[in-house]
Amino acid sequence: MSADSLSRRTAFWLLAALILAWGLNWVSNKATLDYVPPIWATFFRTGPALLIMLILCGVSGRLVRPVKADLPIIFSVGWLHMVGFSVLASVGMQYLSAGLAIVLAYTTPLWVMPASRIFLGEPFGWRQASGLAIGMLGLAVIFRPDQIDWSNRDVVLGHGLILLAAFSWAICIVYGRGHKFVTPTFELLPWQMLLACVTQLILALAIEGVPRIDWSLKVVSLLGFSCIFGTVVAYWIMNTVNRGLPASITSMALLAVPVMGLICSAVILDEKIAFSLWLATALIIGGIVLARPVRQS
């Protein structure tokens, strides 16, 4: 589907499908951890996704050799997002509910704000300061002493790892903003996935050893959903929608992903979503929305 043939209505439907896919993806990832060690789970999602991307890019003539100028963005996305974020989030989610994990993970834009100011010199006015403060208030709701058993090492570790995952993603975003792209982002995906796949395999073998997995249709289906819909189809939709809708609309709409994740985790995993988590989600998303710069016409 070309950018010219993509109607605005189709773009919005694709965006809605992406929000649903990523919301369900967190539920799928959480369920997978009952059967597969967390780092191996990321590898078993990335490996097949890499093969599919190589085939798609090869058939469509978009499989290109990266140039030297592409290497920094390949390493930053491959290591900081596809490895750093994915592995830390997967390990951390062992100890947390899927709903809580997705809300903590989507604090990423809050960390992007000050980092963009420090490293890129982007504006940080009253809107950004107020948005960051409101978002931090949302985090404070989550980290209230009566909400977390601070004596439980695993629970504390889970919260910390998910936040580290968000930091890693934020650093990747900030670098991406300052990077001067030579090769289109979609053509770089196979190389970023290849780097991530090799790194995840090394980490999985070094930390978790050779896994003992009771393979079943359910396990394959869970991994297959995350691989196909949560990764390959999602990246294709993002690439397509970004050519059919303004970036401001796309980025704003994607704030619905944690809300969708909460709903899916409650419906599918029967998680009990406390009012405090809904409140924290509203504060975090509200802070992110407030902090977005107003575009002058």
N, C-alpha and C positions, 0 to 999 in steps of 0.2 A: 504494500500500500504506500503510495507516494505521498509526500507532504501536500501536494496540490490537490489530490483526490480525497484527502482526509477532511470530512466535514466537521464542523464544530460539535455537532450532536454526537457523532461517532467518537470524537476525542473525549467527550465527557463520559460516554459509556465505557470506554477503555479505562479512563481514570478511575471510575467506580469499580471496575473489575480489578484493577491494581490494588485499590484500598482493601477490597475483600480478600484478595489473594494474600497480601502481606499480613492482614489481620489473622487469617487462618494459618498462615505459615508459622506464627509463633505458637499456636496451639499444636500444630503438627510437630514442631521441634520439641516442645515440652513432652508430648506423648512418646516421641522417639527415644527419649532418655530412659524410659522404662526398659528398653531392650538393647540399646547401643551406648557405649561410653561416649561422653560429650565431645571429645576431640575427634574421635573416629566418626562420630555423626556428622561433623562439619566436612570431613574428608569425603564421606560417602555421598554427600550432597554436591560438593564441588567437583569431584571427579567426573561423574556422568554429565554434569552440566557443561564441563569443559569440552567433552567429546561432542556433545550436541552443538555447542557454539562453533567448534572447529568445522563441523560438517556444514552448518548453516552459512558460515562466512565463506567457506570454500565453494559451495554451490552458487552463492550469490556474487562471487567475485570480490568479496570484501575481506578476504584473508590476506593481510599485507604484512611485510616485514617491518618491524618498528625501527625508527631511526634513533640516533644517539639522543636527540632532544626529547624523545618519548620516555626514556628510561626512568627519570625521576617520578613521573606520574604513574608509570607501571609499578614501581616499587612502593610508592606511597599508597596507592589503592590496593595493591596486592597484599602488602604487609599490614598496613594500618587498618584498612576496612575489612577485606576478605579474610584476613587471618586474625588480626588484633581484635576487631569488634566481634567477629563470628565466634572465635574460640573462647574469648572471655565471657561472652554472653551465654554460650552453650554450657560452659562449666558453672557459671554463676546460677543459671536457671535450674540446676539440680536442686538447689536449696530454697528456691522461691516459687511462688505461683506464676503461671504464665502472664496473668494480668499485671501483677506487680512488676515483673521483669520488663514488660514492654513499656510501661510508663517510665521506669527508670532509664531505659535505653533511649527513649525519645526526649530526654533532657539534653540531648546533643546540641540543639541550636542555642541553648543557654550558654554552653561553654564556647561556642563559636563566637559569640558576641565580643567578650573581652579579648579573646585570642586574635580576632580580626583587627581589633583596635591596636593591639600591641605589635603584631607582626606585619600587618598590611596598612596600618594607618587609616582604617575605615572610621567613619564618624561614630561617635559614642555620646549621644546627647541625652536629653531628659527621657525620651521615649525608650532608648536602650537601657538606661539606668533603671527606670521604673519597671520595664519588662523583666529585667534580670532580677530585681527585688521581688516581684510577684512570683516569678518562677522559683526562686529560692524559698519563698514562703510555702509553695507547694511541696518542695522537698522536705521542709521542716515538718509539714503535716505527716509525711511518710515516716520520718525519722523520730517522731515523738517517742519518748521513753515507754509509754503505755502501748505503742504499736509494735515495738521490736523487743524481742528477748535478747538483751545485750549480753547475757551470759551464755547464749548459744553460739558457739564459734562458727558453725556452718551457716547460720542465718546471717550473721554479721559478714562473713566471707562472701556470701551470695550477693548481698547488697553492694559490697565494695567492688566485686568483680564486674557487676553490671555497670556501675558508674565508671570504672576504668574502661570498659568497652565503649561507653559514650564519649569519654575523653579521647580515646583512640580514633573514633569516627570523626570527632570534631577537628582533630589535628589534620586528618586527611582532607576534610572539607576546606579548611583554611589554606592548606597548601594548594589544593585544586583551584581555588579562587585566584591565586597569584601565579599559577603556571601558565605559560604561553603554549597553547596546544598547536602541534604540527599535524599530527594524525587525528582524525575524528575519534571521539570517545568510544563509539561502538566497535570500531576496528581494533581498539586496544584491549577490549574485554578478554579475548582468548589468551592474550599474553599475561594479563593480570591474573586470570584464573589459573593459568599454568603455574605461575610463581606461587600462588596461594595453595594450589593442590600439592605441590612438592613440599612446601613448608609445613602444611598440615599433616602430611604423611610422616615427615621427620619428627614432628612434635608428638604425634599420636604414638609412634613406636617408642620414642624416648621416655614418654611420661606414662602412657597407659599400657604399653606392651602389645603383644599380639592379642586381639580381642577374641572372646568366646561369645559368639552371637547365635542365638536360636532363631535362625532365619525362618520367616513365615510370610504369608501374603500380606499380613497387616504391617509388618516391619518394612517390607519392600514398598508397600503403598504409601506409608508415611514418608519414607525417604524420597520416593518418586514424586510425591506432591511437592515437597520442598525443592527438589532439584528442578522439576519441569516448570511448575507454576510460580514458586517462590523465587526462582532464580532466572531461568532462561526466558520464560514468557514475561516475567516482570520487567526484565531489562529491555526486552523488545517493546513492551508497552511504553516504558519510560522514554525510550528513544523515539517512538512514533508520536506520542502525545506532546513531547517537547517541541516537535515541529508543527503541531497544530494548535497549541494553546500558549498564551504568554507564560513565562516562567513563574510570574507572581501568582497566577491562578493555580498552576500545578503544585507549587510548594505549599500554598495555603491549603489546598485540598488534601494533601498528604498528611496534614495534621490530624485528619480523621482516622489515620491508621491505628494509633493507640486506643482510640475509642472503639473501633471495630475489634481490636484485639481483646479488649475487656469484655465486650459482648460475646464474642466467640468463645472465650475461655469460660464464661459463665454458662453458656448454653451447652457447649460440647463437653467441657471437662467438669462441669458442675461446680466450678469455683464460686465461693461466696465473696462477692465484691462488696467490701464495706463502704459505707458512705464516705469515710475519710479518704479512701482511694479515689473515689469519683471526684471529691473536692480537690484533692491534690492534682488530679489530671486536669481539671478545669483551670486551676491556678497556673499550672505549667504551660498549658496551651494558650491561655489568656496572656501570659507574660510574653510568649513567643510572638503572638499576633501583635501585641502592643509595640514590641521592639522593632517590628519591620518598618523600614523607612517608607515614608509617604512619597510616592512618585508625583512629581510636578508635571502637570499637563502642558 
